Amino acid sequence: MKIEAKSSLPTVIQGGMGIGVSSSRMARAVSLTGQLGVVSGTAVDAVMTRRLQDGDPSGEIRRVLKQFPDQKCVTEVLSRYFIEGGKAEHASYLDTPKPSLTPSQFASQLVVLANFVEVALAKEGNSGLIGVNFLEKIQLATPASIFGAMIANVDYILMGAGIPSDIPQLIRDLLAEEKIHFKIKVEGADHPSLLIFDPHIIDGVDYESLKKPFFIAIVSSHILANYLARDEETKPDGFVIEGPTAGGHNAPPRSKESVGSDGQSVFGEKDQADLSKVAALGLPFWLAGGYGTPEKVKQAISLGATGVQVGSLFALTTESGITENLRNEVLSRVQSGTLEVRTEPHASSTGFPFKVIEINGTASEDSVYQGRTRQCDLGYLRIPYKRPDDGIGYRCSGEPTRTFVFKGGDIDATKDVRCLCNALMANIGFGQVRWGTYSEPALLTLGSDFSGIEELHAIHNHFWTSSEVVEYLLR
């Protein structure tokens, strides 16, 4: 095991936006500027296998797969998913195994391999720093995902959307070549269950060459930061302190009146972290949510932060995974002053508020979403629950309502919920095709502070690159 000190910390962290928005191309471009490029680790097994089913036109996936230590695993994945020349346009994608407490060996190997591929692509020909971002809410994929990124020599691991208290120990155990017993919360049960992950399902790993990544916990409050930092077992190497204007998932409001008259989540003073208390912990921290301008970068540093994490500016770059048509639509709305982002309290099955851009023809429109047949075929956000027979089942409030209620779920929890797994895959051009004619609708998210986007649009008048975002922020 190698312990590598970070001689310098980045001023700018490019946000790890899923699914696939923070692509390896984006992360590599940011890293080459000397800042921290971050790939999204969310659902990368589905992203990789759909790219393979489209024929891997650039050949880059198959190229980096040759670097993976376990070539038997590579052969198995290619035999199942790679289609020379790509699948027929109206054919459906073959799905990946759903995350579970008892995954098959192949399912775990696939997650390891996909995370390896995404990080390895970002690090190709690049000596800069690369990180990977995970959601704590997707616990069932966490051990295999982190291990895959570590095999690819990832420099940073970032995790939010929950309390990532077990991650520092998980990293230590993987470095020690130990079998992982990862605690998973089971709804309705008195105690968590254990997900067992054995890193030895991957042959040929050189554990002596693995290095300890710098772990950053993404939190919204000084209280949670203090909770994690007070114990060496849970202490991260740093924090991203994320405010409620950030895109994607937000921490739930702490006020009792958390939903306003317009149906959006309402945030107040209780939702602002006390940065002086964060600074007192003595760990580096970055500020996120509304810090996407040069002035805000300076302000963050004046408040004691090491720098900022920025997402939305990078989401609209030429290296972003978002399809060109959707990016064009967003930028045309920026130009006309009609871009609107709503903080929807119930759109995500996680129970966390989720930022949604209102765009015609996407799942932001009720009529579009209600025209979709509810199903849960990807399953990344489904949660384990205790069944009446004491067994463990899985449910998601985005699945068919009758199915969710049959599994003991509250029907009220299904109201206004969107299937984020399928919608976010559609954002990057890999929406599932059903019945040969219907494609899953997209659902875009951005932060609600447009200052940096508007200024960059005025400068470039159209798309911009990731390096131009860094140049703008540090000017």
Buried (B, 14 or more C-beta within 10 A) or exposed (E): EEEEEEEEBBBBBBBBBBBBBBBBBBBBBBBBBBBBBBBBBBBBBBBBBBBBBBBBEEEBBBBBBEBBEBEEBBEBBBEBBBBEEBBEEEEBBEEBBBBBBEBEEBBBBBBBBBBBBBBBBBBEEBEBBBBBBBBBBBBBBBBBBBBBBBBBBBBBBBBBBBBBBBBBBBBEBBBEEEEBEBBBEBEEBEEBBEBEBEBEBBEEBEEEEBBBBBBBBBBBBBEBBBBBBEEEEBBBBBBBBBBBBBBBBBBBBBBEEBBEEEEBBBBEEEBBBBBEEBBBBEBBBBBBBBBBBBEBBEBBBEBBBBBBBBBBBBBBBBBBBBBEEBBEBBBEBBBEEEBEBBBBBBBBBBBBBBBBBBBEEBBBBEEBBEEBEBBBBBBBBBBBBBEEEEEBBBBBBBBBBEBBBEBBBEEEBBEEBBBBBBBBBBBBBBBBBBEEEBEBBBBBBBBBBBBBBBBBBEEEEEBBBBBBBBEBBBE
